[in-house]
Amino acid sequence: MSHWLLAPPVAFTVLLVTVWLKYHGMRLLRAGECWPDRPGRDKAYGCGEDIKNSRVQPDYREFFPFAFFFTIMHVVALLVATVPAGHAGAVLGAAVYLAGASVALFILYRR
Protein backbone atom coordinates (compact mmCIF):
# COMPACT_ATOMS: atom_id res chain seq x y z
CA MET A 1 0.00 0.00 0.00
CA SER A 2 1.21 3.42 -0.86
CA HIS A 3 -0.30 5.17 2.14
CA TRP A 4 -0.37 3.52 5.55
CA LEU A 5 -3.40 5.53 6.77
CA LEU A 6 -5.61 3.78 4.23
CA ALA A 7 -4.90 0.35 5.66
CA PRO A 8 -8.17 -1.00 7.10
CA PRO A 9 -6.87 -1.65 10.65
CA VAL A 10 -5.34 1.83 10.88
CA ALA A 11 -8.42 3.55 9.43
CA PHE A 12 -10.68 1.58 11.78
CA THR A 13 -8.57 2.52 14.79
CA VAL A 14 -8.52 6.19 13.81
CA LEU A 15 -12.31 6.23 13.36
CA LEU A 16 -12.87 4.33 16.59
CA VAL A 17 -10.77 6.80 18.57
CA THR A 18 -12.53 9.73 16.88
CA VAL A 19 -15.98 8.40 17.73
CA TRP A 20 -14.92 7.63 21.29
CA LEU A 21 -13.61 11.18 21.76
CA LYS A 22 -16.78 12.68 20.30
CA TYR A 23 -18.94 10.50 22.54
CA HIS A 24 -17.14 11.53 25.69
CA GLY A 25 -16.97 15.16 24.54
CA MET A 26 -20.73 15.28 24.00
CA ARG A 27 -21.34 13.97 27.51
CA LEU A 28 -20.11 17.35 28.74
CA LEU A 29 -22.89 19.11 26.82
CA ARG A 30 -25.83 17.09 28.06
CA ALA A 31 -28.62 18.86 29.90
CA GLY A 32 -27.62 17.70 33.35
CA GLU A 33 -24.19 19.25 33.11
CA CYS A 34 -25.17 22.56 31.50
CA TRP A 35 -27.88 23.60 33.96
CA PRO A 36 -27.38 21.72 37.24
CA ASP A 37 -29.62 24.08 39.26
CA ARG A 38 -32.83 23.53 37.23
CA PRO A 39 -35.37 21.20 38.82
CA GLY A 40 -36.63 18.51 36.49
CA ARG A 41 -33.71 18.88 34.09
CA ASP A 42 -33.76 15.18 33.30
CA LYS A 43 -37.33 15.20 31.99
CA ALA A 44 -37.95 14.73 28.31
CA TYR A 45 -38.39 17.48 25.72
CA GLY A 46 -37.46 20.68 27.45
CA CYS A 47 -35.26 20.48 30.52
CA GLY A 48 -38.14 20.51 32.94
CA GLU A 49 -41.08 21.64 30.85
CA ASP A 50 -44.24 19.89 32.01
CA ILE A 51 -45.62 17.68 29.27
CA LYS A 52 -48.71 15.55 29.63
CA ASN A 53 -48.22 11.82 29.41
CA SER A 54 -50.13 11.01 26.25
CA ARG A 55 -49.14 8.09 24.13
CA VAL A 56 -49.66 8.16 20.40
CA GLN A 57 -50.30 4.89 18.62
CA PRO A 58 -49.05 5.42 15.07
CA ASP A 59 -50.78 3.54 12.29
CA TYR A 60 -48.31 2.10 9.80
CA ARG A 61 -50.88 0.60 7.43
CA GLU A 62 -50.55 3.58 5.09
CA PHE A 63 -46.75 3.56 5.31
CA PHE A 64 -46.22 -0.10 4.47
CA PRO A 65 -47.16 0.03 0.76
CA PHE A 66 -44.72 2.87 0.13
CA ALA A 67 -41.91 1.14 2.01
CA PHE A 68 -42.56 -2.13 0.20
CA PHE A 69 -42.69 -0.32 -3.16
CA PHE A 70 -39.35 1.41 -2.64
CA THR A 71 -37.73 -1.77 -1.36
CA ILE A 72 -38.88 -3.79 -4.35
CA MET A 73 -37.89 -1.08 -6.82
CA HIS A 74 -34.43 -0.63 -5.33
CA VAL A 75 -33.73 -4.35 -5.40
CA VAL A 76 -35.02 -4.61 -8.97
CA ALA A 77 -32.87 -1.68 -10.08
CA LEU A 78 -29.80 -3.17 -8.40
CA LEU A 79 -30.41 -6.59 -9.91
CA VAL A 80 -31.11 -5.36 -13.42
CA ALA A 81 -28.17 -2.94 -13.38
CA THR A 82 -25.69 -5.63 -12.36
CA VAL A 83 -26.71 -8.37 -14.81
CA PRO A 84 -23.64 -9.39 -16.81
CA ALA A 85 -23.97 -8.85 -20.53
CA GLY A 86 -23.95 -11.91 -22.72
CA HIS A 87 -25.08 -14.44 -20.13
CA ALA A 88 -28.46 -15.77 -21.17
CA GLY A 89 -29.12 -17.43 -17.81
CA ALA A 90 -28.48 -14.24 -15.87
CA VAL A 91 -30.64 -12.19 -18.22
CA LEU A 92 -33.43 -14.76 -17.99
CA GLY A 93 -33.17 -14.78 -14.19
CA ALA A 94 -33.37 -10.97 -14.08
CA ALA A 95 -36.40 -11.06 -16.39
CA VAL A 96 -38.15 -13.59 -14.15
CA TYR A 97 -37.35 -11.48 -11.08
CA LEU A 98 -38.63 -8.37 -12.85
CA ALA A 99 -41.87 -10.18 -13.74
CA GLY A 100 -42.27 -11.33 -10.13
CA ALA A 101 -41.70 -7.81 -8.86
CA SER A 102 -44.28 -6.51 -11.31
CA VAL A 103 -46.82 -9.01 -10.02
CA ALA A 104 -45.99 -8.07 -6.42
CA LEU A 105 -46.48 -4.37 -7.16
CA PHE A 106 -49.73 -5.10 -9.01
CA ILE A 107 -51.04 -7.01 -6.00
CA LEU A 108 -49.86 -4.25 -3.66
CA TYR A 109 -51.69 -1.45 -5.44
CA ARG A 110 -54.82 -3.17 -6.73
CA ARG A 111 -58.13 -2.09 -5.27
Secondary structure, DSSP 8 states (H G I E B T S, - for coil): ---GGGSHHHHHHHHHHHHHHHHHHHGGGSHHHH-TTSTTTTSTTTSS------------TTHHHHHHHHHHHHHHHHHHHT--TT-HHHHHHHHHHHHHHHHHHHHHH--
